[in-house]
Amino acid sequence: MKTIITIQHTQSIHHTNGMVGSWTDWELTETGLLQADKIGQKLASELNGKSAVLYSSDLKRAKQTAEKIGGYLNLTPILRKELREHNLGKCCGQSVQWLRENMEQQVRTVDDRMFSDAESLRDEWNRLKPFFDEIMSNNEQTILIVSHGNLLSVFNTMFMGLSVEFMNTAEAFGLAGGVSYMFVSDDGKRIIKRISDMSYIL
C-alpha cells in the first residue's frame, strides 16, 4: 500500500495583499507559518515515526510550509520545480486587478492561455506528468507533497486516472492549508480518503 499525502501551502502574503500568486515568489504570512506548524504536528502524530519522503515546490511559500512540516517529521524537503504553481507569464508580479484588466484570453479549455507567455492547463499537466509517473512507480511507501492549489487540482485529476480534457468541465480544487490523503492498494486501485481537509490548521 502506497500512501500519498498532499498539502496545499498555507496562507501566503499574496492571499492578503491583492497580488497574483503564480510563479511570483511570495513568502508565508505569520498566520501561514503557524498553520504549517499545526499541520506538521498533526501529521507527525498520524505518521508516528513512519519512514517517509517529502517533496515540495521550490517557490518560497511551499518551501516554507514544507520546512515547517519536515521539522516535525525529521525530513528535509526535496525541491522540485515540476510542483510549481500554474505559470501566468507576464501576469507574475502584478495585482489581481491588473490581471482582470489586462487578460488576453478567457480560459475556457485546457488549451487556452490567459496570457501569450503563460502556461495552459495542458502545459501544466505535461510538466507534472513525469514527476507523477516517478512517484507512482517507485518503491516509496509514504510520500508527502507540498504544492499549490492549481497544481494540486491537476494532480487530483491525474491521480483519479482521468484525462486532462476532463478539466474542461470539472476539477477538484482545494484551499490553502488543505491536506489530502490518497492510497494506492497493492493491486493498483487508487483511493482518495480525504481531500483538502482544513482541520489540520485549526
N, C-alpha and C positions, 0 to 999 in steps of 0.2 A: 504493500500500500504506500503510495506516494502522497504526501501532504504538501499542498501549496497554499501559503498564506500571503495574500496581497494586502498592502497597506497604502492608502492614499495619503500623501503627505499632509501634515496638519496645517493649521492656519498660517498663511504666508502674508507678508506685507502687502502684496498685490490684492489680497482679499479685502483689505481695509482702506486702500488709497485710490481706488478707481482706475488702476492701471491694468494693462494686459499682462497675463502670466506668460504663457507660451515658452519661448526659449530665453526670455529676459530672466536674469539670474537673481531672483528675489530671495531674501532670507526669510526665516520664520519670525513671527512676532513673539513677544514674551508668552502670550497665550498659547501659541503654536508649540513653543518649547515645552511648556507644562503638559500640553496634550500628548506630545511624543513621549514624555516621561511616563505618563499614565499607561499608554499603550505598551511600553516596554515592561513595566511592572506586571501588567496582566498577562502578557504573552510569556514572560519568564515563569509565572506561576502555572500557566497551562502546559507549557512545554516541559517544565520540570526537569531541566538538565539534559533533554534530548539533544543529540547531535544534529546540527542544522547548518545551513549556509544562507547568507544574507546578501541579496543583490539590491542595488539601488541605482536610480538615475543619477547622473553626475551633476545635475543642477542643484544649487545650494539648498533650496527648500526641501528637496527629497533627501539629499545627503545629510543634512542636519537631523531630519526625522530618523533616518537610518542609524546615524551615530548614537542618538539617544537610545533607541531601541537596542542596538547592538551592545551598548554598555551594560544592559541588564542581562543579556544573553551570552556575554563574553564572545561576541562575534564582531569582526571587522567587516564593514560593508565592502562588497566588490562592486565598483562603479562601472556601469555600462551605459554608454551613450544611446544604445538602442531603446532604453527605457525613458528617454526624454519625452516631454510633453509634445503635443502637436505643434509643429513649426509654422508660425503665421507670417514668416518672412518680414517684409518691411514694416509690419504692424508691431513687431517686437520693440519695446521701449516706449510705446505710445499708450495713450489712455483708451479706456473703453469707449469714451465719447468720440475720440478720433477714429477708432475702428468703425463705429456706426456711420460716421460722416464720410469716410473715405473707402469703404468696402468696394472692391471692384466687381465682385460677383457673389450673389446669394448662393449658399451651399445647399443644394437640393439632392445631390447624389454623391456617392463616394469618389467620384472623379472630378468634382468641382473644387476649385481653389479660391479662397476668399480674396487672395492677392496673387499676382502673377508669379511671385517668387516663394509662395507658401506651399506647404505640403497639402495634398489631397488626403482623404482618409485611406485611399488605396496606397498612396505613398507611405503613410504611417504604418499600415498593415504590413507592407513589404519590408519596412525597416525592422519591425518587431519579429517577423516570422522566423528568421534564423535563430534568434535567442529562444523563442518559444519551442522550436523543434529541439534545440540543445537541452533545455531543462526537462522536456518530456521524455527524452530518450536516455538521459544519463542515469547514474546509479544513486543520485542524491535522493534521500527519502523524505527529508523535511526542508522545504525551500521557502524562504521569506523574500518578498519582492516589495520594495518601496518605490512608488512611481506617482503618476499624475492622473487626474480624472479622465481626460480624453483617452490617454494611452491605455488605462486600465479598462475602459469601455471596449476598446479594440481587443484587449486581452480576454475579457469575458466572452466576447463573441467567438473568438478563436478557440477558447477552451471548450465551448459547447459544441464545437465541430461544425459551426455554421460558416457560410461563405461571407466574404467581405460585402457582397451585394445585399445580404440581409440587413446591413446597416443603412440601406436606403429607406427602410420602413420602421426599424426599431433598434434600440440599443439599451444596454444595461449600464447606466451611469451612476456613480456613487457620489459621496460627499467627502470633503476634507476631513481626514481622521478616521474614515471608514475602514473597517477590517473585514476581509472576506476569507472564508475557509473553503478550499477545494480539495478533492481527493481523486486519485486515480487508483482504482482497485487492481488487484493482481491479474484480473482477466481483462484489464484495459478500459473498464467503464469509468466515465468521468462524472463526478458528482459534485454539485455545489451545495454545501450545507448551510452556508451563511454568506450574505452579500451586503457589503457596506454597513456593517454593524457599528453603530455610533456609540454603543455603550462603553467602548474601550477608552473614550476620552472623558468620561464622567467621573 
